[in-house]
Amino acid sequence: MRLERIKAGYLPGLEDGAVQWHVLPFAHERGRLEVAVPVLTAAQMQALADRVRAAAHRNLRAMPVAEIIAAIDRAIMRLLDRDDPYRRQAETWLPVVSGYDADMVRLGLTGFFKTFRAAQLRRFVAEDFANPAVLDGFEPAPKGGAVRAFGPDLLMHSWAGNVPALSLWSLVCGLLVKAPAIGKLASAEPLFAGWFAQLLAEVHPPLAECLAVVWWSGAGGSNGAGAKGAQVLLAQADTVLAYGGNETLDALRRRLPVTTRFLPHGHKLGFGMVSAQALDALKAPAVARLAAWDVMRYDQQGCYSPHVFYVERGAPVAPRAFADHLAAELANLQRRFARRPLALEEGAAVARWQQTAEWGGGADDLLIGPADAAWSVAYCDKLAPLAPTALYRSIAVVAVERLDDVVPVVAAQRAFLQTAGVAAGPEELYRLAGLLGAAGVTRISAIGSMSMPEAGWHHDGRFNLLDLVRMAEIEASAEAAAQPFAGYAD
């Protein structure tokens, strides 16, 4: 059986031979892959933190945002080139570590990377700053005086591994606010962040000097490999941007000083709403096809993935028929993008969910399709709560009399709401959006786009860049008081 080895991470100023390496094993159809991740001592982590801070002070803080965007754009252009070595290794190894279908990963990467081109990044910055020039210097404030935005003194990223290349979001955010940063790799996807840092080092070396990518065992680093290095970083980072399960985030939060700004992104529940307006014989199959793509992409591992589609009665195509269309589309997608093999506990969870869906509801509830298929559609004939499925392409279709009836049901999960996919006419879309926003939903997309957020979206209803910065103001009083001291005042 063939054995492949890859070194992950990015350690400017540290020699590989001076660092301890921990091996993460992965199996694939051609053999085995071993990914060596860097585990730092307390002294090494301190040296790394000092180095990226000094590099940011020397290079990044004075760099115009336009130059940063141009450098990221050059890196993204290479990632979009399927002949580029970085893109080739991403297409080769990300399916191995994630288990996802190679074509799914390839298409997903292309769609994802396109959201980080220069035009999209300029929109990204403009979404959070009415005047993006505040990132480069003091700018006049409408109330008088001037204002400037400063990024963190040291930003720590803690990444999840459920979606390949997810680390790109926070890495780009940190660069746009000119923050020196150290990222912690996810054991489930330890590759992309280091590759991106290496690519930046090729297209714009000063920018890459402000980044480092490390690993330690566990979320909060309280014990296990790299615990002492983790403690140094957790004590020194003034801002922590973290992704993962709620238990993981809670463990990390408890390790942070009370003064640290903590920006967590945890478990969320996505759902869809299909209006009777979208359920005639022509439109319904097309909506079901788009819904199936949202279910298929990365096997519902994203925080924006759907768990339930609420489908309105009273249209030419009934909710039960819509569920049949959805099942047929999932079966088609399985032939094109095979679901990854499930671990024993994952398969057991899917089986339990199927059993509950089939036997735990009313007389008209049923499970559509073979129980051993690589997808599951449960149909419920009456309004049911919004609840997580077993993931891995398991989805519920719930028939409702009116979509308005869904709002109080989903509002019960306010703490976990994020994305709602809506298929409805323009007037109904805006009416429902108002109700859903009040219920706690922070993102309303088209069905088919649920698992492909736009550049600059307000993740969990927050600001991607504004949440990272602090604002420094020169008050009008200081401006006025400075006038008598000017050389021309005499």
C-alpha positions as CSV (number, residue, x, y, z in Angstrom):
1,M,0.0,0.0,0.0
2,R,1.5,3.3,-1.1
3,L,2.4,5.9,1.6
4,E,2.4,9.6,0.9
5,R,3.8,12.2,3.4
6,I,3.0,16.0,3.4
7,K,4.3,18.7,5.8
8,A,1.6,21.2,6.8
9,G,1.7,24.6,8.5
10,Y,3.7,27.7,7.9
11,L,6.4,28.8,10.3
12,P,8.3,32.0,9.2
13,G,11.7,32.1,10.9
14,L,11.6,28.6,12.4
15,E,13.6,25.8,10.9
16,D,11.8,22.5,10.3
17,G,14.5,20.5,12.1
18,A,14.0,22.5,15.3
19,V,10.3,21.8,15.5
20,Q,8.5,18.7,16.7
21,W,6.1,17.2,14.2
22,H,2.9,15.3,14.9
23,V,1.6,12.9,12.3
24,L,-2.1,12.9,11.3
25,P,-3.0,9.7,9.3
26,F,-5.5,9.5,6.5
27,A,-6.5,6.6,4.3
28,H,-7.4,6.8,0.6
29,E,-8.1,4.5,-2.3
30,R,-4.5,4.4,-3.4
31,G,-2.9,4.0,0.0
32,R,-2.2,6.1,3.0
33,L,-1.5,9.8,3.6
34,E,0.4,11.1,6.6
35,V,0.2,14.8,7.3
36,A,2.9,16.2,9.6
37,V,1.7,19.2,11.6
38,P,4.0,21.5,13.6
39,V,3.8,21.3,17.4
40,L,5.6,24.3,19.1
41,T,7.1,24.8,22.5
42,A,6.3,27.8,24.5
43,A,9.5,29.5,23.5
44,Q,8.9,28.8,19.8
45,M,5.4,30.1,20.0
46,Q,6.6,33.3,21.7
47,A,9.3,33.7,19.0
48,L,6.7,33.2,16.2
49,A,4.2,35.7,17.8
50,D,7.0,38.3,18.2
51,R,8.1,37.7,14.5
52,V,4.6,38.1,12.9
53,R,3.9,41.2,15.1
54,A,7.2,42.8,14.1
55,A,6.6,42.0,10.4
56,A,3.1,43.5,10.5
57,H,4.5,46.6,12.1
58,R,7.2,46.8,9.5
59,N,5.2,45.9,6.4
60,L,1.5,45.3,6.8
61,R,0.3,48.3,8.9
62,A,1.6,50.8,6.3
63,M,0.4,48.8,3.3
64,P,-2.6,50.3,1.5
65,V,-5.6,48.0,1.5
66,A,-5.7,48.3,-2.3
67,E,-2.2,46.7,-2.4
68,I,-3.3,43.9,0.0
69,I,-6.4,43.2,-2.2
70,A,-4.2,43.1,-5.3
71,A,-1.8,40.6,-3.6
72,I,-4.7,38.3,-2.5
73,D,-6.2,38.6,-6.0
74,R,-2.9,37.3,-7.5
75,A,-2.9,34.4,-5.2
76,I,-6.5,33.6,-6.0
77,M,-5.9,33.8,-9.7
78,R,-3.3,31.0,-9.2
79,L,-5.7,28.9,-7.2
80,L,-8.3,29.3,-10.0
81,D,-5.7,28.0,-12.5
82,R,-6.1,24.2,-12.6
83,D,-2.6,23.9,-14.0
84,D,-1.0,25.7,-11.0
85,P,0.9,23.4,-8.6
86,Y,-1.1,24.8,-5.6
87,R,-4.4,24.1,-7.3
88,R,-3.3,20.7,-8.4
89,Q,-2.3,19.7,-4.8
90,A,-5.5,21.1,-3.5
91,E,-7.5,18.9,-6.0
92,T,-5.4,15.9,-5.2
93,W,-5.2,16.0,-1.4
94,L,-8.3,17.8,-0.1
95,P,-10.6,15.0,-1.2
96,V,-8.3,12.5,0.6
97,V,-8.3,14.3,4.0
98,S,-12.0,15.3,3.8
99,G,-13.4,12.1,2.2
100,Y,-15.5,14.2,-0.2
101,D,-16.0,13.3,-3.9
102,A,-13.1,14.7,-5.9
103,D,-15.4,16.4,-8.5
104,M,-17.5,17.9,-5.6
105,V,-14.3,19.4,-4.1
106,R,-13.1,20.7,-7.5
107,L,-16.3,22.5,-8.3
108,G,-16.6,23.7,-4.7
109,L,-13.1,25.2,-4.7
110,T,-13.7,27.0,-8.0
111,G,-17.0,28.6,-6.7
112,F,-15.4,29.4,-3.4
113,F,-12.2,31.0,-4.8
114,K,-14.1,33.2,-7.2
115,T,-15.6,35.1,-4.2
116,F,-12.1,36.3,-3.3
117,R,-11.2,38.1,-6.5
118,A,-10.3,41.8,-6.3
119,A,-13.7,43.1,-7.3
120,Q,-15.4,40.9,-4.7
121,L,-12.9,41.9,-2.0
122,R,-13.5,45.6,-2.7
123,R,-17.2,44.9,-2.2
124,F,-16.3,43.0,1.0
125,V,-14.5,46.0,2.4
126,A,-17.2,48.4,1.3
127,E,-19.9,46.3,3.0
128,D,-18.4,47.0,6.4
129,F,-16.8,50.5,5.9
130,A,-18.6,53.4,4.3
131,N,-15.2,54.8,3.7
132,P,-12.6,52.0,3.3
133,A,-9.8,54.5,3.5
134,V,-10.2,54.5,7.3
135,L,-8.1,51.3,7.2
136,D,-5.2,53.2,5.8
137,G,-5.3,56.5,7.8
138,F,-7.4,59.0,9.6
139,E,-10.4,60.2,7.6
140,P,-12.9,63.0,8.3
141,A,-15.8,61.9,10.4
142,P,-19.3,63.2,9.7
143,K,-19.7,64.5,13.2
144,G,-16.4,66.3,13.1
145,G,-12.8,65.3,13.7
146,A,-11.3,62.2,12.1
147,V,-11.5,58.4,12.6
148,R,-9.3,55.4,11.8
149,A,-9.7,51.6,12.1
150,F,-6.9,49.5,13.6
151,G,-6.8,45.7,13.4
152,P,-5.8,43.4,16.2
153,D,-2.3,43.5,17.7
154,L,-2.3,39.7,17.3
155,L,-5.2,37.7,15.8
156,M,-5.6,34.0,16.4
157,H,-7.6,31.8,14.0
158,S,-9.0,28.5,15.2
159,W,-10.3,26.6,12.2
160,A,-12.8,23.8,11.7
161,G,-12.2,21.0,9.2
162,N,-15.8,20.3,8.1
163,V,-15.5,22.2,4.8
164,P,-12.2,22.2,2.7
165,A,-10.4,25.5,2.6
166,L,-12.7,27.1,5.1
167,S,-9.7,28.9,6.6
168,L,-9.5,31.2,3.6
169,W,-12.4,33.3,5.0
170,S,-10.7,34.3,8.2
171,L,-7.2,34.5,6.7
172,V,-8.5,37.1,4.2
173,C,-10.4,39.0,6.8
174,G,-7.3,39.3,9.0
175,L,-5.2,40.5,6.1
176,L,-7.7,43.2,5.1
177,V,-7.7,44.7,8.6
178,K,-3.8,44.5,8.6
179,A,-3.6,42.1,11.6
180,P,-0.6,39.8,12.3
181,A,-2.1,36.4,12.7
182,I,-1.4,32.8,13.8
183,G,-3.8,30.1,12.9
184,K,-4.5,26.7,14.5
185,L,-5.0,23.9,11.9
186,A,-8.0,21.6,12.2
187,S,-7.0,18.0,12.4
188,A,-9.7,17.1,9.9
189,E,-8.3,19.5,7.3
190,P,-4.8,20.5,8.1
191,L,-3.6,21.4,4.6
192,F,-5.1,24.5,2.9
193,A,-4.1,27.3,5.4
194,G,-0.4,26.5,5.1
195,W,-0.6,26.2,1.3
196,F,-2.2,29.6,1.1
197,A,0.5,31.2,3.3
198,Q,3.1,29.6,1.1
199,L,1.4,30.9,-2.0
200,L,1.3,34.4,-0.5
201,A,5.0,34.1,0.2
202,E,5.5,33.6,-3.5
203,V,3.3,36.4,-4.8
204,H,4.0,39.0,-2.0
205,P,6.7,37.9,0.5
206,P,6.2,40.8,3.0
207,L,2.5,39.9,3.4
208,A,3.2,36.2,4.2
209,E,5.7,37.2,6.9
210,C,2.8,38.4,8.9
211,L,1.2,35.0,9.0
212,A,1.9,31.7,10.7
213,V,0.1,28.4,10.8
214,V,0.5,25.9,13.7
215,W,-1.3,22.9,15.3
216,W,-1.9,21.6,18.8
217,S,-4.1,18.8,20.2
218,G,-7.6,19.7,21.3
219,A,-9.5,22.9,21.2
220,G,-8.3,24.9,24.1
221,G,-4.8,23.4,24.3
222,S,-5.1,22.6,28.0
223,N,-3.3,19.3,27.7
224,G,-1.8,17.1,25.0
225,A,0.7,17.9,22.2
226,G,1.6,21.5,22.0
227,A,-0.3,22.6,25.2
228,K,2.5,24.9,26.4
229,G,2.7,26.6,23.0
230,A,-1.0,27.0,22.9
231,Q,-1.1,28.6,26.3
232,V,1.4,31.3,25.1
233,L,-0.7,32.1,22.0
234,L,-4.0,32.1,23.9
235,A,-2.6,34.5,26.5
236,Q,-1.2,36.9,23.9
237,A,-3.8,37.1,21.2
238,D,-6.1,40.0,21.8
239,T,-8.7,38.7,19.3
240,V,-9.7,35.1,18.6
241,L,-11.8,34.2,15.6
242,A,-13.0,30.6,15.9
243,Y,-15.0,28.0,14.0
244,G,-16.3,24.6,15.2
245,G,-18.8,22.8,17.3
246,N,-20.3,24.5,20.4
247,E,-18.5,22.3,22.8
248,T,-15.2,23.0,21.1
249,L,-15.9,26.7,21.1
250,D,-16.8,26.6,24.8
251,A,-13.6,24.8,25.7
252,L,-11.6,27.5,23.8
253,R,-13.6,30.4,25.4
254,R,-12.8,29.1,28.9
255,R,-9.1,29.2,28.1
256,L,-9.0,32.9,27.1
257,P,-8.4,35.9,29.3
258,V,-11.5,37.9,30.0
259,T,-10.1,40.8,28.0
260,T,-9.7,38.8,24.8
261,R,-12.2,39.6,22.0
262,F,-13.8,36.2,21.1
263,L,-15.6,35.8,17.8
264,P,-17.1,32.3,17.7
265,H,-19.0,30.7,14.8
266,G,-20.6,27.5,16.0
267,H,-23.5,25.1,15.1
268,K,-26.3,26.5,13.0
269,L,-29.5,25.1,11.5
270,G,-30.4,25.9,7.9
271,F,-33.9,25.4,6.3
272,G,-35.8,26.1,3.2
273,M,-39.2,27.4,2.4
274,V,-41.0,26.7,-0.9
275,S,-44.0,28.8,-1.7
276,A,-47.0,27.6,-3.7
277,Q,-45.9,30.2,-6.3
278,A,-42.9,28.0,-7.0
279,L,-44.8,24.7,-7.3
280,D,-46.3,24.4,-10.7
281,A,-45.4,21.5,-13.0
282,L,-42.5,23.5,-14.6
283,K,-41.0,25.3,-11.6
284,A,-41.2,22.6,-8.9
285,P,-38.7,20.1,-10.5
286,A,-36.3,22.9,-11.0
287,V,-36.5,24.1,-7.4
288,A,-36.1,20.5,-6.2
289,R,-33.0,20.2,-8.3
290,L,-31.5,23.3,-6.7
291,A,-32.5,22.1,-3.3
292,A,-30.7,18.8,-3.9
293,W,-27.5,20.7,-4.7
294,D,-27.8,22.5,-1.3
295,V,-28.2,19.1,0.4
296,M,-25.4,17.5,-1.5
297,R,-22.6,20.1,-1.2
298,Y,-20.1,18.8,1.4
299,D,-22.8,16.4,2.7
300,Q,-24.5,19.2,4.8
301,Q,-21.4,19.9,6.8
302,G,-21.6,23.7,6.4
303,C,-23.3,25.9,8.9
304,Y,-25.5,27.1,6.1
305,S,-26.7,23.7,4.9
306,P,-30.4,22.8,5.0
307,H,-32.0,20.3,7.3
308,V,-35.7,20.8,6.5
309,F,-37.6,22.1,3.5
310,Y,-41.1,23.5,4.4
311,V,-43.3,23.2,1.4
312,E,-46.7,25.0,1.0
313,R,-49.9,23.2,0.1
314,G,-52.4,24.3,-2.4
315,A,-50.3,24.3,-5.6
316,P,-50.4,22.0,-8.7
317,V,-47.4,20.1,-7.3
318,A,-48.1,18.9,-3.7
319,P,-45.5,18.8,-1.0
320,R,-45.4,15.0,-1.3
321,A,-44.7,15.2,-5.0
322,F,-42.0,17.8,-4.3
323,A,-40.4,15.3,-1.9
324,D,-40.3,12.7,-4.7
325,H,-38.6,15.2,-7.0
326,L,-36.0,16.0,-4.3
327,A,-35.4,12.3,-3.8
328,A,-34.9,11.7,-7.5
329,E,-32.5,14.6,-7.8
330,L,-30.4,13.3,-4.8
331,A,-30.3,9.9,-6.4
332,N,-29.0,11.6,-9.6
333,L,-26.4,13.6,-7.7
334,Q,-25.2,10.5,-5.9
335,R,-24.3,9.0,-9.3
336,R,-22.3,12.1,-10.1
337,F,-20.9,13.1,-6.7
338,A,-20.8,10.0,-4.5
339,R,-21.2,10.5,-0.8
340,R,-18.1,9.7,1.2
341,P,-18.1,6.4,3.0
342,L,-19.5,6.8,6.5
343,A,-17.8,5.8,9.7
344,L,-19.6,3.3,11.9
345,E,-21.0,5.9,14.2
346,E,-22.1,8.2,11.4
347,G,-23.9,5.4,9.6
348,A,-25.6,4.4,12.9
349,A,-26.8,8.1,13.4
350,V,-28.3,8.1,9.9
351,A,-30.1,4.8,10.6
352,R,-31.5,6.2,13.8
353,W,-32.7,9.3,12.1
354,Q,-34.3,7.3,9.3
355,Q,-36.1,5.1,11.9
356,T,-37.4,8.1,13.8
357,A,-38.6,9.7,10.7
358,E,-40.4,6.6,9.5
359,W,-42.0,5.4,12.7
360,G,-42.1,8.4,15.0
361,G,-44.5,10.6,13.1
362,G,-48.1,10.4,11.8
363,A,-49.8,7.8,9.6
364,D,-48.9,9.7,6.4
365,D,-45.2,10.2,7.3
366,L,-42.7,8.1,5.4
367,L,-39.1,7.6,4.3
368,I,-38.8,8.0,0.5
369,G,-36.4,5.6,-1.3
370,P,-34.3,2.6,-0.2
371,A,-33.1,2.7,3.4
372,D,-29.6,1.8,2.3
373,A,-29.3,4.6,-0.2
374,A,-26.6,7.2,0.2
375,W,-29.3,9.9,0.7
376,S,-32.5,10.0,2.8
377,V,-35.7,12.1,2.3
378,A,-38.2,12.0,5.1
379,Y,-41.7,13.3,4.4
380,C,-43.8,14.7,7.2
381,D,-47.5,15.5,6.3
382,K,-48.0,18.1,9.1
383,L,-46.0,21.0,10.5
384,A,-43.0,19.8,12.4
385,P,-40.2,21.5,14.4
386,L,-37.0,22.6,12.9
387,A,-34.5,19.9,14.1
388,P,-31.1,18.7,12.9
389,T,-31.0,15.7,10.6
390,A,-28.2,13.1,10.7
391,L,-26.4,15.1,7.9
392,Y,-24.7,13.1,5.1
393,R,-27.6,14.0,2.7
394,S,-30.5,13.3,5.0
395,I,-33.2,15.9,4.6
396,A,-36.8,16.4,5.8
397,V,-39.7,17.7,3.7
398,V,-42.5,19.1,5.8
399,A,-45.9,20.0,4.3
400,V,-47.5,23.2,5.7
401,E,-50.8,25.0,5.0
402,R,-49.1,28.4,5.0
403,L,-45.5,29.4,5.1
404,D,-46.3,32.0,7.8
405,D,-47.1,29.0,10.1
406,V,-43.4,28.1,9.9
407,V,-42.1,31.3,11.5
408,P,-43.0,30.6,15.1
409,V,-41.7,27.0,14.7
410,V,-38.3,28.1,13.5
411,A,-38.2,31.0,16.0
412,A,-38.0,28.4,18.8
413,Q,-34.4,27.7,17.5
414,R,-33.4,31.4,17.4
415,A,-30.0,30.7,18.9
416,F,-29.1,28.4,16.1
417,L,-30.7,30.1,13.1
418,Q,-28.6,31.5,10.2
419,T,-29.6,30.6,6.6
420,A,-33.0,30.3,5.1
421,G,-33.4,29.4,1.5
422,V,-36.6,30.8,0.0
423,A,-38.4,30.1,-3.3
424,A,-41.2,32.7,-3.6
425,G,-42.3,35.6,-5.6
426,P,-40.8,39.1,-4.9
427,E,-43.5,40.4,-2.7
428,E,-43.8,37.2,-0.7
429,L,-40.0,37.0,-0.4
430,Y,-39.7,40.4,1.2
431,R,-42.7,39.8,3.5
432,L,-41.3,36.5,4.7
433,A,-37.8,38.0,5.0
434,G,-39.2,40.5,7.5
435,L,-40.8,37.7,9.6
436,L,-37.7,35.5,9.4
437,G,-35.3,38.3,10.3
438,A,-37.4,39.1,13.4
439,A,-37.3,35.4,14.3
440,G,-33.5,35.3,14.2
441,V,-32.6,34.3,10.6
442,T,-29.5,36.3,9.5
443,R,-29.2,35.2,5.9
444,I,-31.9,34.6,3.3
445,S,-30.7,33.2,0.0
446,A,-32.1,31.5,-3.1
447,I,-32.6,27.8,-2.8
448,G,-29.6,26.4,-4.6
449,S,-27.3,29.1,-3.1
450,M,-27.8,28.2,0.5
451,S,-24.4,26.5,0.7
452,M,-22.6,29.1,-1.4
453,P,-22.5,32.4,0.5
454,E,-21.8,35.6,-1.3
455,A,-18.6,37.6,-0.8
456,G,-19.0,39.9,2.2
457,W,-22.0,38.2,3.7
458,H,-22.7,39.0,7.3
459,H,-21.6,35.7,8.9
460,D,-24.1,34.9,11.7
461,G,-25.5,38.4,11.3
462,R,-22.2,40.1,12.3
463,F,-19.6,42.1,10.5
464,N,-16.7,40.2,9.1
465,L,-14.2,43.2,9.3
466,L,-15.8,45.7,11.7
467,D,-15.9,43.1,14.5
468,L,-12.1,42.7,14.1
469,V,-11.1,46.4,14.4
470,R,-11.1,49.1,17.0
471,M,-11.8,52.7,16.0
472,A,-9.5,55.5,17.1
473,E,-11.0,59.0,16.9
474,I,-9.5,62.5,16.8
475,E,-12.3,64.6,18.3
476,A,-13.2,67.9,16.7
477,S,-12.1,69.6,20.0
478,A,-8.5,68.3,19.4
479,E,-8.5,69.6,15.8
480,A,-9.7,73.0,16.9
481,A,-7.2,73.1,19.8
482,A,-4.3,72.3,17.4
483,Q,-4.9,75.3,15.2
484,P,-3.2,77.9,17.5
485,F,-0.1,75.8,17.5
486,A,0.3,75.7,13.8
487,G,3.3,77.5,12.2
488,Y,0.9,79.7,10.2
489,A,-1.0,80.8,13.3
490,D,1.4,83.6,14.2
